[in-house]
Amino acid sequence: MEVKIEQSWKAALADEFEKPYFASMVRFLHEEKAEGRKIYPPGSQIFRAFELTPVDHVKVVILGQDPYHGAGQAMGLSFSVPANVPAPPSLKNIFKEIHDDLGITMSGYPDLEKWARQGVLLLNAVLTVRAGQPASHSGIGWTEFTDAVIKYISDNLDGVVFLLWGNFARSKKALIDTSRHYVLEAAHPSPLARGAFFGCRHFSKTNEILTKEGKAPIDWQL
């Protein structure tokens, strides 16, 4: 089956694309479209996180749950929205923590492509959603696929920093070899966590780890 995804990831995940669950998922998405259901993000952006952060560029993984389900928001990068869309509440809290942690004045610019191009894989566990229906595609096979992505990174790269925010993301820790990689855990940045995310200092901690590993730190400023 032909899947349009960045070449290094296409090679890394070749086995996944041949598995029955992936074929079933593709059929499901085609049926959704045929039935006139609106799916986010647009088809060309479903694998955008992989396009912007090839395998050998991955230094940091920020794991989200599933795409934004409002019109014009989802763009294939976890927590990110296009430049012309107001930053959602979780992203605003991420920016507040960066400011408090690093003293950086954030512009509020909500497109995180700059992070992705520096090696931050902005990976949602589920890569599509039906318009207006959060988690509507959570059971179609995406989590099996993205678990394989996490496992591939764990098994084939070294010194990657995984940022796991909230219980769902933290449940993926079992897929990560913590003798080879770094896992930083915190509450979810959503306002529903009542501020428990604040003070995690994950952005300075990530850069300290990357520097120790001999890798360039991330310029978080937007």
Secondary structure, 3 states (H helix, E strand, C coil): CCCCCCHHHHHHCHHHHCCHHHHHHHHHHHHHHHCCCCEECCHHHCCHHHHHCCHHHCCEEEEECCCCCCCCCCCCCCCCCCCCCCCCHHHHHHHHHHHHHHCCCCCCCCCCHHHHHCCEEEEECCCCEECCECCCCCCCCHHHHHHHHHHHHHHHCCCCEEEEEHHHHHHHHHHCCCCCCEEEEECCCCHHHCCCCCCCCHHHHHHHHHHHCCCCCCCCCC
